[in-house]
Amino acid sequence: MDTYEHVMSVQFGGNHYKDRAIQPWEVWAAYNMDGWEASAVKYLLRYKDKGKPLEDLLKCKHNIEYLIAREERKLNNVQSQNQEGQSTQVFETVVQELQRGSECSTEALSEERSDEQRGTPDNG
C-alpha cells in the first residue's frame, strides 16, 4: 500500500467518510473547491452518519448562505460598475456634444467677426 492509499484508508474520529466509495476531499480536489464550498459538501455528505443530522444540515445551510451572499455581492458590484460605466459614457457624450457645440459657436463667431471686418451686413 502506497502513502496515498494509506492516507485514504485512515479516518480519525469515526468512519462516516472512510466507508464511502469516495472521500469528500477527492470531490473538493476534483472540483477545485474553496473552503466554504468544501465545508458545505462535507456537512451534506456526513449529516446522516455523524449523529447530529440537524446540526450538520444547518452548518451546510450556513455555508451555502455565505456562498449565495458572496455571489450576490459580486453581482451587485458588477451591476454597480456597469451603472458607473453608463454614467461615465453619458458624461463623455455630453462633453463631446458641448465641445461640438462650442466648435460650432466658435466658427459662427469667427464668421461674424469676418463679416464685421469686411463690412458685410448681418442677415440675422
MDAnalysis code that builds the backbone (N, CA, C; Angstrom):
import MDAnalysis as mda
import numpy as np

u = mda.Universe.empty(372, n_residues=124, atom_resindex=np.repeat(np.arange(124), 3), trajectory=True)
u.add_TopologyAttr("name", ["N", "CA", "C"] * 124)
u.add_TopologyAttr("resid", np.arange(1, 125))
u.add_TopologyAttr("resname", ["MET", "ASP", "THR", "TYR", "GLU", "HIS", "VAL", "MET", "SER", "VAL", "GLN", "PHE", "GLY", "GLY", "ASN", "HIS", "TYR", "LYS", "ASP", "ARG", "ALA", "ILE", "GLN", "PRO", "TRP", "GLU", "VAL", "TRP", "ALA", "ALA", "TYR", "ASN", "MET", "ASP", "GLY", "TRP", "GLU", "ALA", "SER", "ALA", "VAL", "LYS", "TYR", "LEU", "LEU", "ARG", "TYR", "LYS", "ASP", "LYS", "GLY", "LYS", "PRO", "LEU", "GLU", "ASP", "LEU", "LEU", "LYS", "CYS", "LYS", "HIS", "ASN", "ILE", "GLU", "TYR", "LEU", "ILE", "ALA", "ARG", "GLU", "GLU", "ARG", "LYS", "LEU", "ASN", "ASN", "VAL", "GLN", "SER", "GLN", "ASN", "GLN", "GLU", "GLY", "GLN", "SER", "THR", "GLN", "VAL", "PHE", "GLU", "THR", "VAL", "VAL", "GLN", "GLU", "LEU", "GLN", "ARG", "GLY", "SER", "GLU", "CYS", "SER", "THR", "GLU", "ALA", "LEU", "SER", "GLU", "GLU", "ARG", "SER", "ASP", "GLU", "GLN", "ARG", "GLY", "THR", "PRO", "ASP", "ASN", "GLY"])
u.atoms.positions = np.array([
    [0.856, -1.179, 0.000],
    [0.000, 0.000, 0.000],
    [0.903, 1.243, 0.000],
    [0.675, 2.146, -0.984],
    [1.494, 3.362, -1.018],
    [0.945, 4.398, -0.034],
    [1.638, 5.490, 0.106],
    [1.277, 6.519, 1.093],
    [-0.116, 7.081, 0.834],
    [-0.442, 7.347, -0.431],
    [-1.756, 7.895, -0.768],
    [-2.868, 6.939, -0.332],
    [-2.734, 5.682, -0.676],
    [-3.745, 4.690, -0.298],
    [-3.863, 4.577, 1.212],
    [-2.737, 4.644, 1.899],
    [-2.765, 4.588, 3.370],
    [-3.526, 5.786, 3.934],
    [-3.193, 6.982, 3.453],
    [-3.865, 8.196, 3.940],
    [-5.366, 8.093, 3.678],
    [-5.748, 7.603, 2.529],
    [-7.164, 7.498, 2.168],
    [-7.896, 6.426, 2.994],
    [-7.191, 5.474, 3.544],
    [-7.828, 4.393, 4.297],
    [-8.013, 4.728, 5.775],
    [-7.443, 5.829, 6.220],
    [-7.483, 6.197, 7.635],
    [-8.440, 7.363, 7.844],
    [-9.183, 7.302, 8.943],
    [-10.013, 8.437, 9.342],
    [-9.990, 8.517, 10.855],
    [-9.812, 9.716, 11.362],
    [-9.816, 9.934, 12.802],
    [-11.186, 10.459, 13.212],
    [-11.716, 9.908, 14.292],
    [-12.985, 10.394, 14.829],
    [-14.214, 9.827, 14.143],
    [-14.171, 8.608, 13.699],
    [-15.360, 7.990, 13.110],
    [-15.043, 7.298, 11.796],
    [-16.112, 6.857, 11.144],
    [-15.931, 6.215, 9.852],
    [-16.936, 6.739, 8.825],
    [-17.491, 7.902, 9.084],
    [-18.544, 8.456, 8.230],
    [-18.038, 8.881, 6.848],
    [-16.728, 8.944, 6.638],
    [-16.175, 9.209, 5.303],
    [-15.475, 7.963, 4.748],
    [-14.702, 7.355, 5.595],
    [-13.825, 6.242, 5.202],
    [-14.575, 5.076, 4.565],
    [-15.779, 4.816, 5.005],
    [-16.532, 3.673, 4.490],
    [-17.247, 3.966, 3.171],
    [-17.074, 5.132, 2.645],
    [-17.713, 5.520, 1.372],
    [-16.784, 5.242, 0.193],
    [-17.360, 5.201, -0.992],
    [-16.588, 4.918, -2.206],
    [-15.622, 6.047, -2.542],
    [-15.972, 7.260, -2.141],
    [-15.124, 8.414, -2.444],
    [-15.081, 9.326, -1.222],
    [-13.911, 9.850, -0.933],
    [-13.732, 10.751, 0.200],
    [-14.139, 12.173, -0.209],
    [-14.672, 12.951, 0.715],
    [-15.031, 14.331, 0.381],
    [-13.854, 15.119, -0.216],
    [-12.656, 14.906, 0.312],
    [-11.531, 15.701, -0.197],
    [-11.207, 15.377, -1.650],
    [-11.602, 14.184, -2.101],
    [-11.439, 13.865, -3.522],
    [-12.402, 14.707, -4.370],
    [-13.600, 14.920, -3.843],
    [-14.579, 15.793, -4.519],
    [-14.044, 17.220, -4.519],
    [-13.543, 17.672, -3.365],
    [-13.028, 19.046, -3.258],
    [-11.934, 19.287, -4.289],
    [-11.018, 18.331, -4.389],
    [-9.900, 18.472, -5.330],
    [-10.394, 18.437, -6.773],
    [-11.305, 17.507, -7.072],
    [-11.798, 17.361, -8.444],
    [-12.528, 18.613, -8.920],
    [-13.197, 19.299, -7.996],
    [-13.962, 20.499, -8.346],
    [-13.256, 21.799, -7.951],
    [-12.012, 21.684, -7.475],
    [-11.227, 22.865, -7.098],
    [-12.027, 23.791, -6.177],
    [-12.583, 23.233, -5.123],
    [-13.457, 23.979, -4.220],
    [-12.665, 24.800, -3.223],
    [-13.249, 25.955, -2.860],
    [-12.668, 26.733, -1.771],
    [-13.215, 26.184, -0.450],
    [-12.812, 26.778, 0.653],
    [-13.195, 26.284, 1.978],
    [-14.689, 26.269, 2.232],
    [-15.391, 27.328, 1.783],
    [-16.834, 27.405, 2.012],
    [-17.567, 26.324, 1.225],
    [-17.182, 26.126, -0.015],
    [-17.804, 25.106, -0.851],
    [-17.523, 23.712, -0.282],
    [-16.275, 23.489, 0.098],
    [-15.869, 22.191, 0.636],
    [-16.615, 21.877, 1.934],
    [-16.766, 22.876, 2.799],
    [-17.472, 22.655, 4.063],
    [-18.930, 22.289, 3.819],
    [-19.566, 22.982, 2.882],
    [-20.972, 22.675, 2.582],
    [-21.108, 21.221, 2.125],
    [-20.217, 20.797, 1.233],
    [-20.250, 19.414, 0.745],
    [-19.987, 18.439, 1.890],
    [-19.008, 18.760, 2.709],
    [-18.648, 17.873, 3.835],
    [-19.854, 17.657, 4.751],
    [-20.515, 18.750, 5.157],
    [-21.649, 18.616, 6.072],
    [-22.811, 17.885, 5.413],
    [-23.022, 18.107, 4.133],
    [-24.100, 17.418, 3.439],
    [-23.828, 15.916, 3.339],
    [-22.586, 15.553, 3.057],
    [-22.250, 14.138, 2.905],
    [-22.309, 13.367, 4.224],
    [-22.062, 14.038, 5.328],
    [-21.982, 13.299, 6.591],
    [-23.220, 13.412, 7.475],
    [-24.198, 14.227, 7.123],
    [-25.285, 14.517, 8.058],
    [-26.060, 13.276, 8.506],
    [-26.145, 12.245, 7.688],
    [-26.902, 11.034, 8.062],
    [-26.102, 10.123, 8.982],
    [-24.784, 10.285, 8.997],
    [-23.934, 9.299, 9.660],
    [-23.247, 9.787, 10.934],
    [-23.164, 11.057, 11.162],
    [-22.333, 11.581, 12.247],
    [-23.071, 11.617, 13.583],
    [-24.403, 11.550, 13.574],
    [-25.150, 11.522, 14.832],
    [-25.829, 12.835, 15.180],
    [-25.571, 13.885, 14.413],
    [-26.231, 15.177, 14.646],
    [-26.713, 15.719, 13.297],
    [-27.722, 15.053, 12.712],
    [-28.127, 15.419, 11.352],
    [-28.586, 16.868, 11.208],
    [-29.407, 17.335, 12.133],
    [-29.908, 18.706, 12.018],
    [-28.764, 19.712, 12.126],
    [-27.853, 19.487, 13.051],
    [-26.707, 20.395, 13.213],
    [-25.864, 20.440, 11.933],
    [-25.585, 19.279, 11.352],
    [-24.792, 19.250, 10.123],
    [-25.523, 19.915, 8.956],
    [-26.836, 19.709, 8.863],
    [-27.594, 20.364, 7.792],
    [-27.617, 21.887, 7.980],
    [-27.726, 22.329, 9.233],
    [-27.689, 23.781, 9.494],
    [-26.304, 24.368, 9.169],
    [-25.254, 23.614, 9.458],
    [-23.903, 24.062, 9.092],
    [-23.765, 24.137, 7.578],
    [-24.292, 23.137, 6.893],
    [-24.277, 23.121, 5.430],
    [-25.028, 24.340, 4.901],
    [-26.203, 24.579, 5.450],
    [-27.039, 25.716, 5.035],
    [-26.304, 27.032, 5.264],
    [-25.648, 27.163, 6.395],
    [-24.913, 28.388, 6.707],
    [-23.815, 28.638, 5.673],
    [-23.092, 27.588, 5.315],
    [-22.047, 27.719, 4.290],
    [-22.648, 28.121, 2.941],
    [-23.768, 27.523, 2.597],
    [-24.422, 27.844, 1.325],
    [-24.965, 29.273, 1.349],
    [-25.508, 29.690, 2.496],
    [-25.979, 31.082, 2.614],
    [-24.830, 32.063, 2.410],
    [-23.660, 31.732, 2.940],
    [-22.494, 32.586, 2.715],
    [-22.153, 32.635, 1.219],
    [-22.150, 31.472, 0.560],
    [-21.831, 31.417, -0.871],
    [-22.825, 32.238, -1.688],
    [-24.107, 32.165, -1.324],
    [-25.128, 32.960, -2.012],
    [-24.863, 34.443, -1.808],
    [-24.591, 34.832, -0.560],
    [-24.312, 36.244, -0.264],
    [-23.084, 36.729, -1.028],
    [-22.079, 35.883, -1.121],
    [-20.852, 36.246, -1.846],
    [-21.151, 36.467, -3.332],
    [-21.958, 35.574, -3.911],
    [-22.309, 35.714, -5.329],
    [-23.190, 36.941, -5.564],
    [-24.110, 37.206, -4.632],
    [-24.952, 38.406, -4.757],
    [-24.102, 39.666, -4.693],
    [-23.117, 39.673, -3.808],
    [-22.220, 40.828, -3.700],
    [-21.455, 41.035, -5.005],
    [-20.958, 39.944, -5.590],
    [-20.253, 40.048, -6.878],
    [-21.176, 40.627, -7.939],
    [-22.403, 40.104, -7.993],
    [-23.373, 40.571, -8.976],
    [-23.676, 42.052, -8.775],
    [-23.874, 42.456, -7.520],
    [-24.152, 43.865, -7.221],
    [-22.977, 44.752, -7.613],
    [-21.754, 44.281, -7.377],
    [-20.572, 45.051, -7.758],
    [-20.493, 45.211, -9.267],
    [-20.797, 44.149, -10.005],
    [-20.777, 44.216, -11.468],
    [-21.848, 45.183, -11.959],
    [-23.046, 45.091, -11.374],
    [-24.123, 45.998, -11.775],
    [-23.749, 47.438, -11.456],
    [-23.136, 47.652, -10.301],
    [-22.692, 48.994, -9.910],
    [-21.668, 49.527, -10.900],
    [-20.718, 48.674, -11.263],
    [-19.688, 49.082, -12.215],
    [-20.308, 49.374, -13.574],
    [-21.298, 48.575, -13.974],
    [-21.979, 48.823, -15.246],
    [-22.699, 50.162, -15.212],
    [-23.371, 50.448, -14.082],
    [-24.070, 51.725, -13.953],
    [-23.071, 52.878, -13.965],
    [-21.948, 52.701, -13.268],
    [-20.918, 53.740, -13.282],
    [-20.379, 53.917, -14.691],
    [-20.200, 52.814, -15.389],
    [-19.718, 52.862, -16.765],
    [-20.708, 53.583, -17.662],
    [-22.014, 53.326, -17.443],
    [-23.036, 54.003, -18.230],
    [-23.043, 55.496, -17.916],
    [-22.892, 55.850, -16.640],
    [-22.853, 57.257, -16.255],
    [-21.657, 57.955, -16.891],
    [-20.527, 57.284, -16.880],
    [-19.321, 57.837, -17.499],
    [-19.538, 58.024, -18.984],
    [-20.170, 57.046, -19.605],
    [-20.434, 57.133, -21.040],
    [-21.369, 58.302, -21.345],
    [-22.413, 58.483, -20.547],
    [-23.334, 59.608, -20.739],
    [-22.581, 60.918, -20.560],
    [-21.762, 61.011, -19.532],
    [-20.984, 62.221, -19.279],
    [-20.069, 62.534, -20.463],
    [-19.379, 61.510, -20.952],
    [-18.473, 61.712, -22.087],
    [-19.238, 62.169, -23.327],
    [-20.420, 61.628, -23.542],
    [-21.249, 62.040, -24.681],
    [-21.661, 63.497, -24.542],
    [-22.075, 63.894, -23.351],
    [-22.463, 65.286, -23.112],
    [-21.281, 66.211, -23.360],
    [-20.118, 65.839, -22.862],
    [-18.918, 66.659, -23.064],
    [-18.616, 66.789, -24.551],
    [-18.706, 65.669, -25.274],
    [-18.452, 65.719, -26.724],
    [-19.449, 66.631, -27.422],
    [-20.710, 66.541, -27.040],
    [-21.733, 67.404, -27.650],
    [-21.458, 68.872, -27.330],
    [-21.063, 69.140, -26.095],
    [-20.738, 70.523, -25.721],
    [-19.539, 71.032, -26.513],
    [-18.557, 70.146, -26.684],
    [-17.383, 70.545, -27.458],
    [-17.767, 70.824, -28.905],
    [-18.620, 69.980, -29.477],
    [-19.082, 70.202, -30.851],
    [-19.848, 71.516, -30.931],
    [-20.723, 71.751, -29.946],
    [-21.491, 72.999, -29.909],
    [-20.568, 74.192, -29.773],
    [-19.540, 74.042, -28.974],
    [-18.566, 75.115, -28.778],
    [-17.820, 75.384, -30.072],
    [-17.468, 74.316, -30.796],
    [-16.780, 74.481, -32.074],
    [-17.680, 75.207, -33.062],
    [-18.979, 74.838, -33.083],
    [-19.924, 75.495, -33.985],
    [-20.064, 76.959, -33.609],
    [-20.161, 77.257, -32.303],
    [-20.282, 78.632, -31.835],
    [-19.034, 79.418, -32.185],
    [-17.877, 78.797, -32.026],
    [-16.616, 79.470, -32.347],
    [-16.542, 79.769, -33.834],
    [-16.978, 78.804, -34.656],
    [-16.983, 79.031, -36.107],
    [-17.938, 80.158, -36.470],
    [-19.128, 80.158, -35.888],
    [-20.107, 81.203, -36.177],
    [-19.578, 82.557, -35.733],
    [-18.937, 82.610, -34.573],
    [-18.379, 83.858, -34.062],
    [-17.269, 84.343, -34.987],
    [-16.438, 83.447, -35.460],
    [-15.365, 83.824, -36.388],
    [-15.938, 84.382, -37.677],
    [-16.999, 83.724, -38.206],
    [-17.630, 84.209, -39.432],
    [-18.221, 85.599, -39.211],
    [-18.855, 85.791, -38.051],
    [-19.475, 87.082, -37.735],
    [-18.420, 88.175, -37.678],
    [-17.291, 87.876, -37.039],
    [-16.206, 88.865, -36.952],
    [-15.641, 89.182, -38.320],
    [-15.507, 88.138, -39.154],
    [-15.006, 88.352, -40.520],
    [-15.955, 89.250, -41.291],
    [-17.257, 88.993, -41.139],
    [-18.255, 89.814, -41.827],
    [-18.167, 91.257, -41.362],
    [-17.989, 91.447, -40.039],
    [-17.894, 92.810, -39.493],
    [-16.668, 93.524, -40.040],
    [-15.573, 92.763, -40.120],
    [-14.343, 93.374, -40.610],
    [-14.465, 93.732, -42.099],
    [-15.188, 92.958, -42.845],
    [-15.371, 93.240, -44.274],
    [-16.483, 94.239, -44.502],
    [-17.237, 94.527, -43.487],
    [-18.345, 95.466, -43.621],
    [-19.596, 94.834, -44.188],
    [-19.667, 93.499, -44.141],
    [-20.842, 92.795, -44.654],
    [-21.939, 92.880, -43.589],
    [-23.155, 93.302, -43.993],
    [-24.228, 93.400, -43.005],
    [-24.681, 92.024, -42.479],
    [-25.123, 92.031, -41.234],
    [-25.646, 90.811, -40.586],
    [-27.040, 90.531, -41.117],
    [-27.259, 89.305, -41.608],
    [-28.563, 88.948, -42.162],
    [-29.492, 88.385, -41.077],
    [-29.047, 88.347, -39.868],
    [-29.788, 87.721, -38.793],
    [-30.954, 88.434, -38.404],
])
